[in-house]
Amino acid sequence: MADTNQPLKDGEPEGTKPQPGSTNADHPVFGMTLEEIIDASGEFEHLNELVVLHIKRSGGLKNPDDYFTVVTPILDVLERKIRMCSVQGITQQQMKLIIQDWIDMEIAEIK
């Protein structure tokens, strides 16, 4: 039986591959908040760049509630992306690249 706490190695049977979006409680991403995942990835400043671009595109903030109106949908989409791409054995570097690539793509769409 494959060790589910280790990344998949080439040549392992197809049935042992971790599935994207797995809800296995042993998965390292589960039990972490989105903030903890972003902190661990080192992508907080990069994400902030995206948020600032969205705020500028929306015409700025008129009141404190505007911040949540702009930011919440961004974080919701990022969270869904992380859930879809997360598999058992994912490394911190792999998670960083998933987040980094998503942010880069979103920034490119705005510019």
LINRA-V607790 format. One line per field, one symbol per residue. phi: phi as a letter, one per 40 degrees, with the letter a starting at -180 (. if undefined). burial: # if it has 24 or more other C-alpha atoms within 12 Angstrom, else .. A space follows every 50 residues. Layout:
phi=???
burial=???
//
This chain:
phi=.ccccbccbdgcddccccbdgdbdccccccgbcdccccdccgbcccccdc ccccccccggbcadccdccccdccccccccccccccbdgccccccdcccd cccdccccccc
burial=...#............##........###....#..##..#.#..##..# #.###..............##..##..##.###.######.#..###### .##........
//
